[in-house]
Amino acid sequence: MARTAHRKALESPRPDGGHLVKPERLQAVLEAVRDSGDRGITKAGLARKLGGTAMRTVDRAIALLEEQGARFGKAREGRPAVIHFTLEKAPDWDSKITPHARMALEVALMALEGTATELWYDQLEGLRTLADSHLSTRDRDLFRALQEHVCVRGSADDQQALDTRMLTQVLLALGHPDGPRELELTYRAASTGRTSARTVIPFTLTHDVFSGGAFLLAWDPAKQEPRHFRLARIEEARASAKRGLIPDKRPLEQARDLQIGGWFSPGTPFQVRVRIGGSNWPQALLDAPPALPGVEVRKEKGGTVLLSFMATDFQGPTRFVLQVGAEAEVLDPKPLRTHLAATLKAMAARYR
């Protein structure tokens, strides 16, 4: 549902009723300063952004914006010193995140909070069209960054409602155009129910068919390792202004690409090979291969199929194999066979 954003008209009155600076030029100056970020922009740079306008026009535009509530940072650099303008506060009729961007963010929040990951994925993809048609350059960068940090495989439902205030902070820290910000969060552990405070550097949102919900994959500076945090168990979050530094992204990339149901390990990845028979499973897997990392399904003589995929932790493959039941036999790796044998023995003991 589109909502029309009503803004106060931009005015720069002269005594004769004319305008010293056209409203669209005020908007252009504001966007140019905003898009310059922490680097800032000089008056000469603003003049070029306006198509080579006179410097006095730039001066008037800045003065009018300040009269209307804008506050600019003015850092002197170089010799001779040149002022670099940064935007500290938008004028009264504008905001750093435009009304259109706020609406788009709400769409993202509703998609993440909703039931199906397919909706989440479709809505995030749809943000690109909305951004290109309505948002400022800075806002487009925000949503482009968010799209690059979302990994969805398969379809799974998360019935736990998410706190949109918490989720907004997670998204802002994750999708900052200049790189992720440190994220301070309060997390409730699944095993004990206890909460703890920690500071992490967000990397990616993940959601696959086995996870049953969305996870935040982040770097934990205290433990010096990747960690997965289920979004529904993050009770509070606050995006810091401090940029997060990740010493090596490769462990995070491996965790993102090879996690199954939120399970991953920092060790060497391994290939899982499973032979699956039965009257229905082989054709079902050929028709719709499961959403597993690097999955391949090959038909064999005798009606079985050979399923192969990559993993880093035994828990994910074990969960998949158990859902197939007695029709599945793990061929490789041997340690996974041993792990499954021990798991099945423990399960059988419960049914004596």
ABEGO torsion letter per residue (X at the ends): XBBBBBBBBBBBBBAAGBBABBAAAAAAAAAAAAAAEAAEBBAAAAAAAAGGBBAAAAAAAAAAAAAAGBBBBBBBBEOBBBBBBBBABBBAABBABBAAAAAAAAAAAAAAABABAAAAAAAAAAAAAAAAAABBAAAAAAAAAAAAABBBBEBBBBABBBBAAAAAAAAAAAABAAEBBBBBBBBBBAAAGBBBBBBBBBABBBBBAAAGEBBBBBBBAAAGBBBBBBAAABABBBBBABBBBBABAAAAAAAAAABBGGBBBABBBBBBBBBBBEAAAAAAAAABBBBBBGBBBBBBBGGBBBBBBBBABAAAAAAAAAAAEAABBBAOBAAAAAAAAAAAAAAAAAAX
